[in-house]
Amino acid sequence: MWKTIDSAPMDGTALLVMRDIWPGTKSERAEECNGHNTYVAAWWACEGSDGKGRWVCYMDAVFDPTCPIAPTHWMPLPLPPSAA
């Protein structure tokens, strides 16, 4: 079940996150952002130009591991499948 982002752990734990308010779509819901509506991300408490942490998406592009998201909801990652 999705939880509001204010309750998300901000300790580097990988989570599923989504932004459930997305202007420009017919419903103004998060149907799609660059082809996706959910991401695996973690809060990085690194100091950027603004001196604050940020949500960092784990993407498959080696040269751009971040994407500009401001998630509204999160949930824990599911357990991996067991070996057959």
C-alpha distance (Angstrom), angle and dihedral (degrees) to the residues before:
residue distance angle dihedral
M1 . . .
W2 3.79 . .
K3 3.81 117.5 .
T4 3.79 129.0 -163.3
I5 3.79 114.4 -92.0
D6 3.80 93.4 -118.8
S7 3.81 88.0 72.6
A8 3.84 95.1 50.3
P9 3.80 119.5 117.5
M10 3.79 110.1 -106.9
D11 3.80 96.4 -161.7
G12 3.81 101.6 100.5
T13 3.81 95.1 -86.0
A14 3.82 112.3 151.3
L15 3.82 111.1 -118.2
L16 3.78 140.9 169.3
V17 3.79 107.5 -106.0
M18 3.79 135.2 178.8
R19 3.77 139.3 177.3
D20 3.78 107.3 -127.9
I21 3.79 95.7 -170.3
W22 3.77 113.2 65.1
P23 3.80 119.5 166.3
G24 3.76 115.4 -146.2
T25 3.79 98.0 42.7
K26 3.79 120.2 103.1
S27 3.79 94.1 -113.7
E28 3.83 94.7 33.1
R29 3.80 86.0 -127.1
A30 3.79 127.1 122.1
E31 3.77 100.7 -89.7
E32 3.77 92.7 140.9
C33 3.77 144.7 -4.5
N34 3.79 113.6 -179.5
G35 3.80 87.9 -24.9
H36 3.79 94.8 -46.5
N37 3.79 138.1 81.3
T38 3.80 100.8 -174.7
Y39 3.77 129.8 46.6
V40 3.77 140.1 -173.1
A41 3.78 103.6 -121.9
A42 3.79 143.8 153.1
W43 3.78 135.1 -157.2
W44 3.79 111.2 -107.2
A45 3.77 113.3 -160.6
C46 3.79 91.4 -159.9
E47 3.72 117.6 135.1
G48 3.77 112.6 -107.9
S49 3.76 129.0 177.8
D50 3.81 89.0 -68.0
G51 3.82 94.3 47.5
K52 3.81 93.0 -119.0
G53 3.78 136.1 105.3
R54 3.79 124.7 -107.0
W55 3.80 143.4 -158.3
V56 3.80 109.5 -97.3
C57 3.80 121.2 -161.4
Y58 3.77 121.0 -144.2
M59 3.78 103.1 -130.4
D60 3.78 131.9 169.2
A61 3.81 94.2 -117.4
V62 3.78 108.0 101.0
F63 3.78 93.5 -158.5
D64 3.80 96.9 48.4
P65 3.82 112.1 38.2
T66 3.80 92.8 162.5
C67 3.76 133.9 65.4
P68 3.80 128.3 -170.4
I69 3.78 103.0 -99.7
A70 3.76 133.7 148.1
P71 3.81 101.3 -170.7
T72 3.78 121.1 -151.1
H73 3.83 97.6 -169.7
W74 3.80 140.4 29.4
M75 3.79 143.3 -178.9
P76 3.81 134.2 -174.9
L77 3.77 117.9 -90.4
P78 3.81 112.3 -99.3
L79 3.79 119.2 -109.8
P80 3.81 113.3 -92.6
P81 3.81 117.1 -105.7
S82 3.76 115.9 -90.2
A83 3.78 120.1 -112.7
A84 3.80 113.1 -95.1
